[in-house]
Amino acid sequence: MLLPSTAAAQGGPVLLEADVDGRPVGVGNLVLDPTDTAKVSITVRNGTDTVQRVKTVRISGSALALTFFSYDTTVPFDVPPRSAETRSFPLDPSDLGSQAIGLLPVTIEVVDVQRETIASVETTGDIKGSLWSVYGAFGLGVLVLTALSWAGALLALARRRLPANRWQRAMRFLPAGIGTGLVAVISLSVLRLVAPSPTAEIPFIVGAAAAALLLGYVTPHPGERRSLSDVDTVRIPR
């Protein structure tokens, strides 16, 4: 997907086209393997009436509003008005294995001398990293915290130590629900099923949070005691 320059240009937009190892970015998943050096080629099409001065090409991957890897390559060149320029350079992602794994949104952008983005293109990256990478460790940390949240809430329920107010009981379960949604999003990403994106993240997180709130809301009042029935047997002291 081509994205025009966010700085509104006179006469037309600035567009970026890119390919990695001869494969256009945006067509299928962009495979990034830490063991292979990739050849990146970019074309900047300047539809404005001013010169666009490119200094850096940035390739970054993010999820859940967090950036997990970023590569800045200095490739200075000018793009005259109403023209296009192409540049190629090698990308050595040898440390990518310790940074991310699975499907992640990847952005390639050209940055000017003021470190402002001129134009960018987005795609889904298939990162051949390690489960013990920063992203994998982040997912494992969220999983542990979510398990602790559920254990604490359910233990309080079993011991009748939840608040008497229904909404307070619901809020007691909310962190566990949010964590469950995050775990689902990260797991689908690591398993290369669905890449994180607002359209994928929001339904999982909101749905899991709503389910946890409902569960907490309908939990029994901690002060309630079961009434004796006709078949209950009690011991009457002398």
C-alpha positions in Angstrom: 0.0 0.0 0.0 1.5 3.3 -1.1 1.1 6.2 1.3 1.5 9.8 0.1 3.5 12.3 2.1 1.8 13.6 5.2 3.1 17.0 4.6 0.6 18.3 2.0 2.6 19.1 -1.1 1.8 21.7 -3.8 0.8 20.1 -7.0 0.7 16.5 -5.9 1.8 13.8 -3.4 5.2 12.2 -2.8 4.9 8.4 -3.3 7.3 5.6 -2.3 7.7 2.3 -4.0 9.9 -0.4 -2.6 11.0 -4.0 -3.3 13.1 -6.4 -1.3 15.1 -9.0 -3.2 13.1 -8.1 -6.3 9.7 -8.6 -4.7 7.4 -5.5 -4.5 6.6 -4.5 -1.0 2.8 -4.8 -0.4 2.5 -8.0 -2.5 2.3 -10.9 0.0 4.3 -11.0 3.2 7.7 -9.4 3.4 10.0 -12.2 4.6 12.9 -11.0 6.7 15.4 -13.7 7.7 18.3 -12.8 10.1 20.6 -15.2 8.2 20.2 -13.5 4.8 21.3 -10.1 3.6 18.4 -8.5 1.7 18.7 -6.1 -1.2 16.3 -3.2 -0.8 15.4 -0.9 -3.7 13.2 2.2 -3.3 11.8 4.6 -5.8 10.6 8.1 -4.6 8.1 9.8 -7.0 8.0 13.5 -6.3 4.7 15.0 -7.6 5.3 18.3 -5.9 6.8 21.6 -7.1 9.7 21.4 -4.6 12.8 19.3 -4.2 12.5 16.4 -1.8 15.8 15.8 0.1 16.0 12.3 1.3 18.6 11.4 4.0 17.5 8.1 5.6 15.5 5.0 4.7 13.9 3.5 7.8 12.5 -0.1 8.0 10.6 -0.7 11.2 8.2 -3.3 12.7 5.7 -2.6 15.4 2.7 -4.1 17.2 0.4 -2.9 19.9 1.7 0.6 19.4 5.3 -0.6 20.3 8.2 -0.6 17.9 10.2 -3.9 18.2 12.8 -3.3 15.5 14.0 -0.4 13.4 16.8 -0.1 10.8 18.0 3.3 9.6 20.2 3.3 6.5 21.7 6.6 5.4 21.0 7.0 1.6 21.2 10.8 0.9 19.8 11.9 -2.5 17.5 14.6 -3.9 14.4 14.1 -5.9 13.7 17.1 -8.3 10.1 18.3 -8.7 7.9 16.2 -11.0 10.4 13.4 -11.2 11.4 10.1 -9.6 14.7 8.7 -8.2 15.6 5.1 -7.4 18.2 3.9 -5.0 19.3 0.4 -3.8 21.2 -0.8 -0.8 21.9 -4.0 1.2 20.1 -4.6 4.5 21.8 -6.9 7.1 19.2 -8.0 9.6 21.6 -10.3 11.5 20.3 -9.1 14.9 16.6 -9.4 13.9 16.4 -12.8 15.5 16.7 -11.3 18.9 14.2 -8.6 18.3 11.0 -10.1 16.8 9.2 -13.2 15.5 6.1 -14.0 13.5 3.8 -11.7 11.6 4.3 -8.0 12.3 3.3 -4.8 10.5 6.3 -3.4 8.7 6.8 0.2 7.5 9.4 1.4 5.0 9.8 5.2 5.0 12.1 7.8 3.6 13.1 10.5 6.0 14.4 14.0 5.3 17.2 16.0 7.0 14.8 17.3 9.6 13.9 13.6 10.4 10.4 14.0 9.1 8.8 11.3 7.0 8.5 12.2 3.3 6.6 9.1 2.3 6.1 5.5 3.4 4.8 2.1 2.4 3.3 -0.5 4.7 3.1 -4.3 4.5 3.0 -7.4 6.7 6.4 -8.8 7.6 7.1 -12.5 8.3 10.0 -12.3 10.8 12.1 -15.5 11.1 13.2 -14.7 14.6 13.4 -16.5 17.9 10.7 -17.1 20.5 13.2 -15.6 23.0 13.4 -12.4 21.1 12.1 -9.1 22.6 8.7 -9.6 21.0 8.5 -13.3 22.1 9.6 -12.4 25.6 7.1 -9.6 25.7 4.3 -12.1 24.9 5.6 -14.6 27.5 5.6 -11.8 30.1 2.0 -10.8 29.2 1.0 -14.5 29.5 2.5 -14.8 33.0 0.9 -11.6 34.2 -2.5 -12.7 32.8 -2.2 -16.1 34.5 -1.4 -14.4 37.8 -4.4 -12.0 37.3 -6.8 -14.9 36.7 -5.4 -16.8 39.7 -5.7 -13.9 42.0 -9.3 -13.1 40.9 -10.4 -16.7 41.1 -8.7 -17.3 44.5 -10.5 -14.3 45.9 -13.7 -15.6 44.5 -13.2 -19.0 46.1 -12.3 -17.4 49.5 -15.3 -15.0 49.3 -12.9 -12.0 49.4 -14.3 -10.1 46.4 -15.9 -6.7 47.0 -19.6 -6.6 47.9 -20.3 -4.2 45.1 -21.0 -5.9 41.7 -19.1 -3.3 39.6 -16.1 -3.5 41.9 -16.1 -7.3 41.5 -16.3 -6.8 37.7 -13.3 -4.4 37.8 -11.4 -7.1 39.7 -11.6 -9.4 36.7 -11.0 -6.6 34.1 -7.1 -6.8 34.0 -7.3 -10.6 33.5 -9.7 -10.1 30.6 -7.5 -7.4 28.9 -4.4 -9.7 29.4 -6.3 -12.6 27.7 -7.0 -10.4 24.7 -3.4 -9.4 24.5 -2.2 -13.0 24.7 -4.6 -13.9 21.9 -3.3 -11.2 19.6 0.4 -12.0 20.3 -0.1 -15.7 20.0 -1.8 -15.4 16.6 1.1 -13.2 15.5 3.8 -15.5 16.7 2.0 -18.5 15.1 1.9 -16.6 11.8 -1.9 -16.7 11.6 -3.0 -13.0 11.9 -0.7 -10.0 12.1 -1.5 -7.4 14.8 -3.5 -4.5 13.6 -6.3 -2.3 15.0 -8.9 -4.4 13.2 -7.5 -7.5 14.8 -6.4 -6.1 18.2 -9.6 -4.2 19.2 -12.1 -7.1 18.8 -9.9 -9.6 20.8 -9.0 -7.2 23.6 -12.4 -5.6 23.9 -14.2 -8.9 23.6 -12.1 -10.6 26.3 -12.3 -7.5 28.6 -16.1 -7.5 28.2 -16.3 -11.3 29.0 -14.2 -10.8 32.1 -16.3 -7.9 33.3 -19.5 -9.9 32.8 -18.0 -12.8 34.7 -17.0 -10.6 37.6 -20.4 -8.9 37.6 -22.3 -12.2 37.9 -20.1 -13.7 40.6 -22.0 -14.3 43.9 -22.1 -11.8 46.7 -19.3 -12.7 49.1 -21.7 -12.3 52.1 -24.3 -14.6 50.7 -24.8 -18.0 52.5 -26.7 -21.0 51.2 -30.0 -21.4 53.1 -30.7 -24.7 54.7 -33.0 -27.0 52.8 -35.2 -29.7 54.0 -32.5 -32.3 53.4 -29.7 -30.5 55.2 -28.5 -32.0 58.4 -27.3 -29.9 61.3 -25.8 -30.9 64.6 -27.7 -29.5 67.6 -25.6 -29.4 70.8 -27.1 -30.5 74.1 
